[in-house]
Amino acid sequence: MWLASPGLKVYLGLGETDMRKSIDGLCILVSKQLKQDPLSGHMFIFCNRRRTIMKILYWDTNGFCLWQKRLEKDKFRWPKKAAEVKEISSRQLQWLIEGLEINQPEAHASLNYETVY
């Protein structure tokens, strides 16, 4: 699955985004708003004002991919404040797509060990 790529970074375009924007318009937002390179291969996530549409933009080898999900009845649990989140993990992105909060206090914390005994 594309979310499990090692080294993948996921960036949220906080606030509301006009969902009429397609690849070119979202690339401009990635450069100007997020101050990131849209050709980096990382994922850039945007959501509309009503929190019912999410778009994911990323570069894959030789072209851009644009993935969209539209909810028919529910809303995405998008961060409310710009100071809350800018970069999230692929695990947090999965939670967001599934309708959960990005911060899951009962989830196991990620551990990174350097040696094994």
C-alpha positions as CSV (number, residue, x, y, z in Angstrom):
1,M,0.0,0.0,0.0
2,W,1.3,3.5,-0.8
3,L,1.0,4.7,2.8
4,A,3.6,2.3,4.1
5,S,6.6,3.6,2.0
6,P,9.7,4.1,4.2
7,G,10.7,7.7,4.6
8,L,7.4,9.0,3.4
9,K,6.5,12.4,4.9
10,V,2.9,13.6,5.0
11,Y,2.1,17.3,5.1
12,L,-1.3,18.9,5.8
13,G,-2.4,22.0,4.0
14,L,-4.1,23.5,7.1
15,G,-7.2,25.6,6.8
16,E,-9.7,25.3,4.0
17,T,-8.8,24.6,0.3
18,D,-10.8,25.3,-2.8
19,M,-11.5,21.8,-4.1
20,R,-11.8,23.1,-7.6
21,K,-8.0,23.2,-7.6
22,S,-6.4,20.4,-9.5
23,I,-2.7,19.4,-9.8
24,D,-1.3,22.7,-10.9
25,G,-3.2,24.8,-8.3
26,L,-2.3,22.4,-5.5
27,C,1.3,22.4,-6.5
28,I,1.3,26.2,-6.1
29,L,-0.2,25.7,-2.6
30,V,2.5,23.2,-1.7
31,S,5.2,25.6,-2.7
32,K,3.7,28.8,-1.3
33,Q,1.7,27.7,1.8
34,L,3.7,24.6,2.9
35,K,7.1,25.9,1.6
36,Q,7.8,22.4,0.3
37,D,8.8,20.9,-3.0
38,P,5.9,19.2,-4.8
39,L,8.3,17.0,-6.7
40,S,9.8,15.5,-3.5
41,G,7.6,12.4,-3.5
42,H,6.0,13.3,-0.2
43,M,2.2,13.5,0.2
44,F,0.4,16.8,0.5
45,I,-3.1,16.7,1.9
46,F,-5.9,19.3,1.5
47,C,-9.4,19.5,2.8
48,N,-12.4,21.7,1.9
49,R,-14.3,24.1,4.3
50,R,-17.1,21.6,5.0
51,R,-14.5,18.8,5.8
52,T,-16.2,16.4,3.4
53,I,-13.6,16.3,0.6
54,M,-9.9,15.4,1.0
55,K,-7.3,15.5,-1.8
56,I,-3.9,14.0,-1.7
57,L,-1.2,15.1,-4.1
58,Y,2.2,13.4,-4.6
59,W,4.9,12.9,-7.3
60,D,5.4,9.3,-8.4
61,T,8.5,8.6,-10.6
62,N,7.3,10.4,-13.8
63,G,4.1,12.2,-13.0
64,F,1.8,13.6,-10.3
65,C,-0.9,11.5,-8.7
66,L,-4.1,13.1,-7.3
67,W,-6.3,11.1,-5.0
68,Q,-9.6,12.3,-3.8
69,K,-12.1,11.0,-1.2
70,R,-15.5,12.5,-0.8
71,L,-17.6,11.6,2.3
72,E,-21.4,11.4,1.7
73,K,-22.6,11.8,5.3
74,D,-19.7,12.3,7.7
75,K,-16.8,14.8,8.1
76,F,-13.1,14.4,8.3
77,R,-11.5,15.1,11.7
78,W,-9.3,17.8,10.3
79,P,-7.1,19.8,12.8
80,K,-8.8,23.0,13.9
81,K,-5.7,25.2,14.5
82,A,-2.8,25.8,12.2
83,A,-0.5,25.4,15.2
84,E,-1.7,21.9,15.9
85,V,-0.2,20.0,13.0
86,K,1.8,20.5,9.9
87,E,3.5,17.2,9.3
88,I,1.9,13.9,10.3
89,S,2.9,10.2,10.0
90,S,1.5,7.8,7.5
91,R,-0.3,6.1,10.4
92,Q,-2.0,9.3,11.3
93,L,-3.0,9.8,7.7
94,Q,-4.7,6.4,7.8
95,W,-6.6,7.4,10.9
96,L,-7.7,10.6,9.2
97,I,-8.9,8.8,6.2
98,E,-10.8,6.3,8.4
99,G,-12.6,9.2,10.2
100,L,-10.5,9.2,13.4
101,E,-8.7,11.9,15.2
102,I,-5.0,12.4,14.2
103,N,-4.0,12.1,17.9
104,Q,-5.1,8.8,19.3
105,P,-4.1,8.8,23.0
106,E,-4.7,5.1,23.4
107,A,-2.6,4.0,20.4
108,H,0.8,2.4,21.1
109,A,3.6,4.9,20.7
110,S,6.2,4.3,18.0
111,L,9.5,3.0,19.3
112,N,12.9,3.4,17.5
113,Y,15.7,1.3,18.8
114,E,19.3,1.4,17.6
115,T,20.4,-2.0,19.0
116,V,18.9,-5.3,19.9
117,Y,20.3,-7.5,22.7
